[in-house]
Amino acid sequence: MHAITIPEPGGPESLVWSEVPDPVPGEGEVLVEVVASAVNRADIMQRQGFYDPPPGASPYPGLECSGRIAALGPGVSGWAVGDEVCALLSGGGYAQKVAVPVGQLLPVPEGIDLKQAAALPEVACTVWSNVFMIAHLRPAETLLVHGGSSGIGTMAIQLAKAIGAKVAVTAGTKEKLDFCAELGADILVNYREQDFVAEVRQATEGAGADVILDNMGAKYLDRNVQALAVNGRLAIIGMQGGTKGELNIGTLLTKRAAVTATSLRARPLSEKAAIVAAVREHVWPLLVARHVRPVIDRELPMQQAAEAHRVVEASGHIGKVLLVAP
């Protein structure tokens, strides 16, 4: 088969379409013939040499895919060769085939195109685990989503609105904010021109956000805590704004607030399986009912992964960028 390899870390040109050995499904795994994958920020970090795959994972980038089951490994039941699936991966999505632990498989939701289903696993699992399983967003609460037009952001808006929450978003252009509004966002903040702390406080009559989903890390840490409501929960899922910040513990104590930080890729298989099961139970019915949909900016051939990385790094896209396998 062929896969996108990274002979040497560096820029997008470091991604090379190469012939590599076929993966073999192990105990409790299936082999998926990949139809499409999607670009995530973690893939870019891996390409740059900053985010190695966990031990035992595929060395190729790609944290999600869609496709058809080509073979079953030992001990697998409940799935059959030919089943259309999408999957959460620890790596290997930028390839024609990938071995997947059975606990990380999801059926393609009814009514969703197989190719487009590649845009779902990573964002659905990230948002559901952080916003709902950890931060426990509830109806009528306010969720602030940084990067509202991203793949994560567009999924977070839709899921929060589906349970009856109020949603605030930050984005850097009117086009992106308008799209967030189309998805249901209530409070729109252009971070280039407005202070999200002031805007969120004003829109919530001084209360602040009950939950904040943050992809920036250090750069927004202090202001995120300022923007939290009493008993607020800050969920950090990215480091685009750096890794080291200063936290005012006094403000945190006064607000009885919580700060959590998680990553998905390196979690034990059992934890990933629990998240995937929760997503199948809670998110998949919303997709079938058309309350939630994948948001896809564009599709490119997998051999053009370098161009896809340039698009994502430039942040001009809305939603996900797909890589379609030959």
C-alpha positions as CSV (number, residue, x, y, z in Angstrom):
1,M,0.0,0.0,0.0
2,H,0.9,3.7,0.0
3,A,1.0,6.1,2.9
4,I,2.1,9.6,3.7
5,T,5.5,9.3,5.5
6,I,7.7,11.8,7.2
7,P,11.4,10.9,6.4
8,E,12.5,14.1,8.2
9,P,10.5,16.6,10.3
10,G,9.9,20.0,8.8
11,G,7.5,21.9,6.6
12,P,4.7,20.6,4.5
13,E,7.2,19.4,1.9
14,S,8.3,16.8,4.5
15,L,5.2,14.8,3.7
16,V,6.1,12.1,1.2
17,W,3.7,9.6,-0.5
18,S,5.6,6.4,-0.2
19,E,5.1,2.6,-0.7
20,V,5.0,0.9,2.7
21,P,4.1,-2.5,4.1
22,D,0.5,-3.3,4.6
23,P,-0.6,-3.3,8.3
24,V,-1.7,-6.6,9.8
25,P,-4.6,-6.5,12.3
26,G,-3.7,-7.8,15.7
27,E,-5.8,-9.2,18.5
28,G,-9.0,-7.2,18.8
29,E,-8.3,-5.1,15.7
30,V,-9.7,-4.8,12.2
31,L,-8.1,-3.8,9.0
32,V,-9.8,-0.8,7.4
33,E,-9.4,0.1,3.7
34,V,-9.3,3.9,4.0
35,V,-11.6,6.0,1.8
36,A,-10.7,9.3,3.5
37,S,-8.9,10.9,6.4
38,A,-8.9,14.5,7.8
39,V,-6.2,17.0,8.8
40,N,-5.8,17.8,12.5
41,R,-3.4,20.2,14.2
42,A,-1.8,17.2,15.9
43,D,-0.8,16.0,12.4
44,I,1.0,19.3,11.8
45,M,2.8,19.0,15.1
46,Q,3.9,15.4,14.2
47,R,5.2,16.6,10.9
48,Q,7.2,19.3,12.6
49,G,8.7,16.7,15.0
50,F,6.9,17.9,18.1
51,Y,4.3,15.1,18.6
52,D,5.5,11.6,18.2
53,P,2.9,8.8,18.0
54,P,2.4,6.8,21.2
55,P,4.3,3.5,21.5
56,G,3.0,0.8,19.2
57,A,0.9,3.2,17.0
58,S,1.3,3.7,13.3
59,P,4.2,6.0,12.4
60,Y,2.1,7.8,9.7
61,P,0.0,10.8,10.5
62,G,-3.8,10.8,10.6
63,L,-6.0,10.6,13.7
64,E,-9.2,9.6,12.0
65,C,-10.5,7.9,8.9
66,S,-13.5,6.4,7.1
67,G,-13.6,3.4,5.0
68,R,-14.6,-0.3,4.8
69,I,-13.5,-3.2,6.9
70,A,-11.1,-5.4,4.8
71,A,-10.2,-8.0,7.4
72,L,-10.9,-9.0,11.0
73,G,-8.2,-9.7,13.5
74,P,-8.3,-12.5,16.1
75,G,-11.1,-12.1,18.7
76,V,-13.2,-9.6,16.8
77,S,-17.0,-10.0,16.8
78,G,-19.9,-7.7,16.0
79,W,-18.3,-6.4,12.8
80,A,-18.0,-7.9,9.3
81,V,-15.8,-7.5,6.2
82,G,-17.4,-4.8,4.0
83,D,-18.9,-2.8,6.9
84,E,-18.7,0.9,6.3
85,V,-17.0,2.6,9.3
86,C,-15.2,5.6,10.6
87,A,-12.6,5.4,13.3
88,L,-10.6,7.3,15.9
89,L,-6.9,6.5,15.4
90,S,-3.6,6.9,17.2
91,G,-2.0,7.4,13.8
92,G,-2.0,5.9,10.3
93,G,-5.0,7.7,8.7
94,Y,-3.0,9.1,5.9
95,A,-2.7,5.7,4.2
96,Q,-4.6,3.3,2.1
97,K,-5.1,0.8,4.9
98,V,-4.9,1.1,8.7
99,A,-5.3,-1.4,11.6
100,V,-7.9,-0.1,14.2
101,P,-8.7,-1.4,17.7
102,V,-12.3,-2.5,17.6
103,G,-13.2,-0.2,20.5
104,Q,-12.4,2.8,18.3
105,L,-14.7,1.9,15.4
106,L,-17.9,3.7,14.7
107,P,-20.6,2.8,12.1
108,V,-21.1,5.5,9.5
109,P,-24.2,7.4,10.6
110,E,-27.3,6.8,8.4
111,G,-27.5,9.6,5.9
112,I,-23.8,10.6,6.1
113,D,-21.6,10.1,3.1
114,L,-18.8,7.6,3.7
115,K,-16.1,10.0,2.6
116,Q,-17.5,12.8,4.8
117,A,-17.7,10.5,7.8
118,A,-13.9,10.9,8.0
119,A,-14.5,14.4,9.4
120,L,-16.4,13.1,12.5
121,P,-14.4,10.8,14.9
122,E,-11.7,13.2,16.2
123,V,-13.9,16.2,16.6
124,A,-16.9,14.3,18.1
125,C,-14.7,12.4,20.6
126,T,-12.8,15.6,21.6
127,V,-15.8,17.7,22.1
128,W,-18.0,15.1,23.8
129,S,-15.2,14.0,26.2
130,N,-14.2,17.5,27.2
131,V,-17.3,19.6,27.1
132,F,-19.8,16.9,28.3
133,M,-18.0,14.1,30.1
134,I,-15.5,16.3,31.9
135,A,-16.9,19.8,32.0
136,H,-20.5,18.6,32.2
137,L,-22.1,21.4,30.1
138,R,-25.8,21.6,31.0
139,P,-28.9,23.1,29.2
140,A,-29.2,26.9,29.6
141,E,-25.5,27.2,30.5
142,T,-23.1,29.3,28.4
143,L,-20.2,27.6,26.4
144,L,-17.4,29.8,25.0
145,V,-15.6,28.1,22.1
146,H,-12.3,29.6,20.9
147,G,-11.8,29.0,17.2
148,G,-15.5,28.5,16.6
149,S,-15.1,28.0,12.8
150,S,-12.6,25.1,13.2
151,G,-13.5,21.5,13.0
152,I,-13.6,21.3,16.8
153,G,-15.5,24.6,17.0
154,T,-18.2,23.7,14.5
155,M,-18.9,20.5,16.3
156,A,-18.9,22.1,19.7
157,I,-21.4,24.7,18.6
158,Q,-23.8,22.2,17.2
159,L,-23.7,19.8,20.2
160,A,-24.1,22.6,22.7
161,K,-27.1,24.0,20.9
162,A,-28.6,20.5,20.6
163,I,-28.8,20.2,24.4
164,G,-30.1,23.7,24.8
165,A,-27.0,25.6,25.9
166,K,-26.0,29.2,24.9
167,V,-22.9,29.4,22.7
168,A,-20.3,32.2,22.4
169,V,-17.5,31.9,19.9
170,T,-14.3,33.6,18.9
171,A,-13.0,33.8,15.3
172,G,-10.9,36.2,13.3
173,T,-13.1,37.1,10.3
174,K,-16.7,38.2,9.7
175,E,-17.0,35.2,7.3
176,K,-16.1,32.8,10.0
177,L,-18.3,34.4,12.6
178,D,-21.3,34.5,10.1
179,F,-20.8,30.7,9.6
180,C,-20.8,30.1,13.4
181,A,-24.0,32.1,13.6
182,E,-25.6,29.8,10.9
183,L,-24.7,26.8,13.1
184,G,-26.5,28.5,16.1
185,A,-23.8,30.5,17.9
186,D,-25.4,33.3,20.0
187,I,-22.4,35.5,20.9
188,L,-19.9,36.4,18.2
189,V,-16.5,37.8,19.1
190,N,-13.9,38.9,16.5
191,Y,-10.8,38.3,18.6
192,R,-8.8,40.7,16.3
193,E,-11.1,43.6,17.2
194,Q,-12.9,42.7,20.5
195,D,-12.0,41.6,24.0
196,F,-13.8,38.2,24.5
197,V,-13.8,38.7,28.3
198,A,-15.8,41.9,28.1
199,E,-18.0,40.6,25.3
200,V,-19.0,37.4,27.1
201,R,-19.6,39.2,30.4
202,Q,-21.8,41.8,28.7
203,A,-23.8,39.1,26.9
204,T,-24.3,37.1,30.0
205,E,-25.2,40.1,32.2
206,G,-21.9,39.9,34.0
207,A,-22.0,36.2,34.8
208,G,-19.4,34.8,32.4
209,A,-19.1,31.5,30.6
210,D,-19.9,28.3,32.5
211,V,-17.6,26.2,30.2
212,I,-14.8,27.3,28.0
213,L,-13.3,25.1,25.3
214,D,-9.8,26.4,24.6
215,N,-7.3,25.6,21.9
216,M,-4.8,28.4,22.7
217,G,-3.3,27.3,26.0
218,A,-0.9,29.8,27.7
219,K,-1.8,32.9,25.7
220,Y,-5.5,32.8,26.9
221,L,-5.1,31.3,30.3
222,D,-5.5,34.4,32.4
223,R,-8.3,35.9,30.3
224,N,-10.1,32.6,30.2
225,V,-10.2,32.4,34.0
226,Q,-11.4,36.0,34.0
227,A,-14.2,35.1,31.6
228,L,-15.4,32.1,33.7
229,A,-18.6,32.2,35.7
230,V,-18.8,31.1,39.3
231,N,-18.4,27.3,39.3
232,G,-17.0,27.6,35.7
233,R,-15.0,25.0,34.0
234,L,-12.1,25.7,31.6
235,A,-11.2,22.8,29.3
236,I,-7.8,23.2,27.5
237,I,-7.3,21.0,24.5
238,G,-4.5,22.8,22.6
239,M,-1.3,24.8,22.8
240,Q,-1.5,27.1,19.8
241,G,-0.8,30.1,22.1
242,G,2.1,28.5,24.0
243,T,2.6,26.0,26.9
244,K,3.5,28.2,29.9
245,G,1.2,30.7,31.4
246,E,0.5,32.4,34.7
247,L,-2.7,31.5,36.6
248,N,-4.2,33.7,39.3
249,I,-5.2,31.1,41.9
250,G,-7.1,33.8,43.9
251,T,-9.5,34.4,41.0
252,L,-9.9,30.6,40.6
253,L,-10.7,30.2,44.3
254,T,-13.1,33.1,44.3
255,K,-15.0,31.6,41.4
256,R,-14.8,28.0,42.7
257,A,-13.7,27.2,39.1
258,A,-11.8,24.3,37.6
259,V,-9.1,24.0,34.9
260,T,-8.6,20.7,33.1
261,A,-6.3,19.8,30.2
262,T,-6.6,16.7,28.1
263,S,-5.2,15.0,25.0
264,L,-6.9,12.1,23.3
265,R,-4.2,10.4,21.3
266,A,-2.2,8.8,24.1
267,R,-5.0,7.7,26.3
268,P,-5.3,4.0,27.1
269,L,-7.4,1.9,24.7
270,S,-10.0,1.4,27.4
271,E,-10.5,5.2,27.9
272,K,-10.7,5.7,24.1
273,A,-13.3,2.9,23.8
274,A,-15.4,4.5,26.6
275,I,-15.4,7.9,24.8
276,V,-16.2,6.3,21.4
277,A,-19.1,4.4,23.0
278,A,-20.4,7.6,24.6
279,V,-20.2,9.4,21.2
280,R,-22.0,6.5,19.5
281,E,-24.8,6.7,22.1
282,H,-25.2,10.5,22.3
283,V,-23.8,12.1,19.2
284,W,-24.7,9.6,16.5
285,P,-28.5,10.0,17.0
286,L,-28.1,13.7,16.5
287,L,-26.3,13.2,13.2
288,V,-29.0,10.8,12.0
289,A,-31.7,13.3,13.0
290,R,-29.8,16.1,11.2
291,H,-29.4,18.2,14.3
292,V,-25.6,17.9,13.8
293,R,-23.6,17.6,10.6
294,P,-19.9,17.4,9.6
295,V,-18.5,20.7,8.3
296,I,-16.0,20.2,5.5
297,D,-14.1,23.0,3.8
298,R,-12.6,21.1,1.0
299,E,-11.4,17.7,-0.2
300,L,-7.9,17.0,-1.6
301,P,-6.2,13.8,-2.8
302,M,-4.2,12.2,-0.1
303,Q,-1.1,12.5,-2.2
304,Q,-1.6,16.3,-1.8
305,A,-1.3,16.2,2.0
306,A,1.4,18.9,1.9
307,E,-1.1,21.3,0.3
308,A,-3.8,20.3,2.9
309,H,-1.3,21.1,5.7
310,R,-0.6,24.6,4.2
311,V,-4.4,25.3,4.1
312,V,-4.8,24.3,7.7
313,E,-1.7,26.2,8.9
314,A,-2.9,29.3,7.2
315,S,-6.2,29.1,9.1
316,G,-8.3,30.2,6.1
317,H,-10.6,27.2,6.2
318,I,-13.9,26.5,7.9
319,G,-14.5,23.1,9.4
320,K,-12.3,20.2,8.3
321,V,-10.0,19.5,5.3
322,L,-10.3,16.0,4.0
323,L,-7.7,13.8,2.4
324,V,-9.2,11.3,-0.1
325,A,-7.3,8.0,-0.6
326,P,-6.7,6.8,-4.2
